[in-house]
Each structure stands twice: as C-alpha cells, then as structure tokens.
Amino acid sequence: MNIRIIATPHIEHYTLGLYGELARKTQVTLVSLQKYDIPAKQIIVPRVPLPGKRTSLRNLVLRWISRNYDIIHVNSSLDGVAVKNLDKLVVTEHGFPDPSVEEGRSKKLYQHEQESLTKLSESGVPIVAISHFTASEIKKKLGIEVSNVIYHGVLDIFRANSPRKAPGAHTVLWNSRLIRFKEPFVLLEAIHKLKNKRGFLVRIRGDGPLRGEIAEYIKRGNISDLVSFVDPVPFHQLPSIYRSASIYVHTCSREPFGLAVLEAMASGLPVIVPRSGGAYEVAGNAALTFNPGDSYDLAEKLEALMEDPELYEKMSEKSLKRSSEFSWEKAAEEYLKFFDKVISK
C-alpha cells in the first residue's frame, strides 16, 4: 500500500510507535518541532511566535505542503483547523476536550480544542478515537460520532520477557499528570490507610499544578517515609522506572486510554485500575479493579497483592498476556486501512 501521509506528532511513545511503523509500510512525512528516531522524512520547524495569529509556524508549513499528499493526519483539532484540504484530513482525538476539568492556561487551550473538534466534525472530517470510552464521551459531550476507534500499541522497549516473581518488599508506582482529573489523592488516601503496614514504598512520577498540594498532603499525613516523587528522566530511561516498581496503580476513572497502564502491563507489573474509563477498557480482566474514587477499596486491593505471592504472580502473567494483544504494528495496519477508505470516498 503506497499512501503518502503527512502528519503532526503527539507524545513520544505514540510518535515513535505509530509513525515508526507507518514509515516502514508507506511514505510518511512528519512536520515537527523536533527530530524523532524513526525512518520517516521529517521537516523540523522552529518554535517561532506569530503575532496576531492563532496558528503556529508548524501548521502554516503543514498547510503549504499538504497538497502533495494523499492523507493529512493530525493529532489535535487545533492542528486540523489549519488545514485547507479537509477532504484529505483525518484527526485522531486523544481524549475528550473538557475545559471544566482543566486548570490554568490549559482550560483555554481545551476550549479551543473543543471548538475546533466540533467545527471539523461539522465539515465532515473523520475523527478517530483511541478507545470506545473516549468515543462515547465525545458523543455524550459534543454530539459527535467518531468514525473509528483504533487502540494504541506499546513500544518493545517496555516489554518484559517473563512474568514477575513476588518480591519481598514492594514498590508501588503511579505515573500521570498531577491534576485533579487524574485523581492522585485516591492513591494517597489509600496509602494513608496502609501507613502502619511495612514492606512497601510508593513512587509518584509526574508534574503539574497539584505537586505542591500533594507534597503538603504527604507531609501532613505523616507518610513521607513511604511516598516520594520520581525525578524526571529522558524518555529512553522510562522503562527503567517500570522495572524498578513491583505494582502499578492507576486512579483516573475517566482516562481516555491509559498508555502508562499498558506499558506497565507490558513490563510485567500487576496493575490496579478503577472500574471505569479507558484504562479499565485497556486492562480488561487482567487487572485488579476498585470502585472509582474509593480509597478503601484501593487499599484492600493493594494489600491483597502485597500479601499474596500467588495472586501477585498470577496477575503479572495476566498483564503480559493482555499487553501482547496491543502493538503499534497492528495500529498502523488499522490506520492504513482507514486512510484507504478516506481516499476512496
């Protein structure tokens, strides 16, 4: 299949995975602010402010050269509205832009994303969602029917060769943005309930406006000896963060997909997720689950994993088996089939 694709990137996991696979199968040009280690043609555009314009220099470049391609694939509706050839455009929506759950400058950005997504949908531009949960939220909040659901994959650098053995002492990992939408205090409250139990530590990886409030909670709750923040590391060192943990906890009950959950599962970690949202959809029956927002239920699931080696090893096996169902090669094949349908319309 020889489809000429021009695209804009998303987070590094996704950009390396999807466009790396697509570039092995067809012609891909990435218009980006930085260079990625993938076999695609890349046009690097510097971050230059454009006074008086709501678009970026990168998107102006995308608009100028996209006429020479069969498909224009963007990962933000804000990128999409900069494109003139809407008949060639496909938008992957990585969430459901909801300004009400954002804070600070992000609130206005999400408002613009919501307006742009609605505008593109009304113009007939096909929208791809990353989970059925995300598709249902877009429908419920904006009245938009997505055209397809295509799951993410997981990079091979995260994949373990064998299940984990139950350790003598546990390290619990939580990895996400530090905003209320991600519900980090559900974990902290659960840890507070387990603080008299010994033999475990908790590591929080992420940044955001709640960092100071979380640090204060840890101090006031007298759990500083149990909970610490993970220092930022380059992307290629991220697999070592998962390898250093023994249990992965996800608390967001409205997660659009849950890529970190998938990466943790591929690393062989038993995972605990709320019984709702995209992370629950991704984990399937391979995770221990708790009632959304219920720190008592989460504490019980954590304690069960830490005290029962047989359960721990069974859930590690389930994690590896479930994660093997997701791959970027599979995602790329699904995108190519969808792109072919768009071209054939």
Secondary structure by P-SEA (a helix, b strand, c coil): cbbbbbbbbccaaaaacaaaaaaaccbbbbbcccccccccbbbbbcccccccccccaaaaaaaaccccccbbbbccaaaaaaccccccbbbbbccccccccccaaaaaaaaaaaaaaaaaaaabbbbbbccaaaaaaaaaaccccccbbbbbbbccccccccccccccbbbbbbbcccccccaaaaaaaaaaaacccccbbbbbbbcccaaaaaaaaaaaacccccbbbbccccccaaaaaaaaccbbbbccccccccaaaaaaaaaccbbbbccccaaaaaacccccccccccaaaaaaaaaaaaccaaaaaaaaaaaaaaaaaccaaaaaaaaaaaaaaaaac
